[in-house]
Amino acid sequence: MSNTIHRVLVLGLALLVTLALAVPALAQGSEEAQVRVAHLSPDAPNVDVYVNGEPALTDVPYTTVSSYLSLPAGKQQVTVYATGDTSNPVIDAPVEVAAGGAYTIVAVGLIDDSSITAQVYQDDLRSPSAGNAKVRVVHASPDAGPVDVIPRSGDPLVEGLAFPEDTPYAEVPAGTYTLDVNAAGTNQTALTVPDAALASGGVYSAFAVGTVYADSLDVLLVRDDASTSASASASASATTSSSAAGSLPDTGGSTWLPLTAALALTISGVVGLALVRRIAA
């Protein structure tokens, strides 16, 4: 009988130690944000991106949008250098990211007039309803005025969007669209985007890039949910010293459930040990 009690005590203690180690691990999974970086500054060279002094991306060319990186929640220092030259950063900005959030940090503006900066956009990676796609537009062309984005033979998708603003995500029926980018409030088309394919269930960002001056206006269509397996599940905000994003709607995800389960198992173990001690007495 004493051997049995001894084994139960040992197993109970082992369970408690395992759970004590597991709870911080479970909590750690909820402490990260998903962050990607986009190089959309038309006159900047290839760049290296550092986070908190450590290299995160190297030799990133213009119009590149990276995959998502997992970063701890809190303030992150994002520094961007011309590739191979760490003597003079072109961007050095603090960025605040919240646990469970998803963000795109974009280099926008121009080196020529010293307007280059880091702009933070908050991403919503939740899937749209069946048969739909979800898309937002980001105005990243520094010398283009406000624009309307209008699907051919359809209602405006975006009206009066100014640099460097973004729109909320909108659900649209999946399909292939021709998009006209017009000067806001006019029928003057600055750019036409043919055959923009939006797949059912896809989440997209359409970045208006380039400059009017260089006649390089273009639209970069990126599928947001293709470059990460993470889901944005918590209300969050992101800011730099010069910009702010709104709150991310709650998607119903919960970090409390695994912690609650672990706590319940721990309590069960404690109760079990108390019962064993009572039997032994």
N, C-alpha and C positions, 0 to 999 in steps of 0.2 A: 504493500500500500504506500509506504514512504517513497519507494522508487517511482511509483506512478505520479505521486504528488510532485516529486522533484522534477520529473520530465515535463509535467504540465506547467510548472513555474518557469522552467527554462524556455519552453516554447512561448509562453506568454510574454516573457521579457524580450525574447527575440522579435516577437510581433510588434511590441511597443517601440523597440529601437528602429525597426524597418519603417514603421509609420512615421516616426519622428523625422527620419531622413526623407521620406516620401513627401511630406507636407511642404517643406520648402521647395522641392523640385516641382511640385504641382503649382505652387504659387509663382515660381519663376517663369513658367510658360505663359502666364497672363501678364507678365511685366514687360513684354516686348512690343515694339511697333514695326510695321512693314514700311520700308522707305526705299524709293527708287530715285534716280537722278536722271535729268534730261539736259542735254547740251543744245540750247536753242538760240544762242547768241550768234548772229550770222557773220560777224567779223572777228570772232574769236578763233584762235587756233585749236588744235586738239588739246585736250586738258587732262590733268590728273586730279582726282577727287580724294581728299582726305577727310576722315571723320575722327575728331578728337586727336588729331596729330598722326593717325595711322592711315596708310594708303588703303582706299576702298576700291577705286576704279582707276585704271591707267590708260592713257592714250585714247581718250574718248573723242571721236570726231563729231562735228556738227550734225544735228538731227538725230543723234543717238538717244534712245530712251532705254535705260538699263533695266534688268530684272530687279525685283524687290530684294532688299537686304534686311535682315532682322537686326534691329538695334534696340538697346535698352530704352525703356521709357524715360523721359526727362529731357534735359537740355543737352543737345549735341552741337559741337562746333564743326561746321562744314566749311572746308577750305578748298578752293579751286585754284590750281596753278596751270600755266601753260606747260605742256608736257615736257618733263625733264628739267624744269626750272622752278625750284622751290624758294627762290630768293624774294619774289614779289607776287603775292597772291592776287588774282583778279577778283576773287570773292572770298571773304572771310566773315561768315555770319553765324550767329547762334540760332539754332532751330529747336523749338520745343515740340516733342512728340509724346503722345499719350498712349498708355497701354492699350493694345487691341486696335489701334488706329492704323490706317494706311495713308501714305502721303507720297506726293511727287514733288521733289525739289528741282526747280527749273532755273538754269542760267538764262536770263533774258536781258534784253538791252544790248548796248553796243560798247565795245572797248574804245572806239574812236572818240566818243563824247563823254566817256567815263560814266555812262548810265547803266553799265552791266551790273546786275544784282542777282541775288537768289530769291526767287519767288516760290512760296510754298502753297501747294494745292492739296486739298483733302480729297481722298479717293473713296468711293463707295463701291466695294467689290461684290455686293449682294447681287444675286442673279435676278433678272427681270421675270415677269410672269411668262407663262408658256406662250410660245409663238412670237415673243417680242425680243428686241435688243434694247440695250440701254446705252445712251451716248451723251457726252457733254462736249462743249467747245471751249477751247482755251485760246485767247487772243495773245499771241506771242510775237507779233510783228511790230517792232518799235516805232516805225514811222507811218503806219497805216491808221487811219482814223477809225471811229466806231463803225461796226459792220452789222449787217443782217445776214443770216444764213438761211437760205430758202430752198427746200427740196423742189425740184422742177415739178410744176403743176400741183404744188401742195402749199400748205400753210407754213409761215415762217417757223423755223426751228429755234432761231435766235434773233433777237432784235436789239439793236443799239449796244452791242458788246464792244467795250473799249479795252485797249491795251492797259495793263496786263491781266485783265479780269478773266474769270471763267464762269461758266453757267452751271446750274445744278444739272445732275443727270436727268435725262428725259427718256421715257420708254416710247419706242416706236415699233411698228410692225417690222419683223425681220424681212430683209429684201435687199435689192440693189437700187441705189439712188444716184441721181445726178443732182449735185448741190451747187447752187449759185451763191457766191459771196459778194454781196452788194454793199456799196457805201450806204450807211444807215439812212433809212427813210427815202431811198431813191430806187430807181430801176437800173442804176448804173452798176453793171457787173464788173467787179475787179478781178474775179477769179471763178472759174468753173471747175468743179471736181466731178468727173464722170465715173460711173461704175464704182461707187462707194458701197461695198458689200458689207452688210450688217447681218451676222448670223444669228439664228434663234438662240437665245440664252447668253449671247455675248455682251460684254461690258466694254465700252470703247471711250477713248479720248481722241478728239479731233483737234490737233494743234495747228493754228494758223501761223505760219513761219515765213521768214524771209523779209525783204524790204521792198517798198514801192520804188525807192531811189535806184536800186540795182535791178529792178524788174524781176525779182526773184520770189515773188509771193507764191506760196504753195500751202497745201494742207497735208499734214502728217497724221494719218489715221493709225492709232495704236490700240491693240486689244489689251485692256488692262488686266483682265482676269486670266490671260494666257501665261503671264510671267510670274505667277505666285500660286501657291496652294493655300495661302492664308485667307481667312475671311475677316473683314472688319466688323467687330462685334461689340464695340463699346463707344459710348459718347466720348468725343475727343475734340480737341482744337489744336491748331498748329500755328505758330507765329514766328516771324523773324523780327528783326528790329524795325522793319519797314512795312510788314504786311501781316494780315491775319486772315484766317479761314473760319467758316462757321462750324457749327456742331455737326458731328456725324450721327445720323439717326441710329438708334439702338436696333440691332437685328435679332434680338432675342437670345443671343449667346450668353453664357453664364460661366464665370470663373468660380462661383460659390459652390456649385454642385460637387466637383471632386474634392474640394476642401471639406465640405460638410460630411461627405462619405468617409473621408479619412478620419475626421474627428469622431464620427460615430463609431468607427472600428476601434479607435483608440480607447474610447469610453467603455466599449464592450470588453476590451482586453483588461482594463482596470477592474471592471466589475467581476470578470472571470477570476482574476487573481484574488480578489477579496473573498469570493465564494470558496476557492480552493483553501485559502488560509482558514476560513471558518470550519471547513470539513476537517482540516488537519488538527485544529484545536479540539 
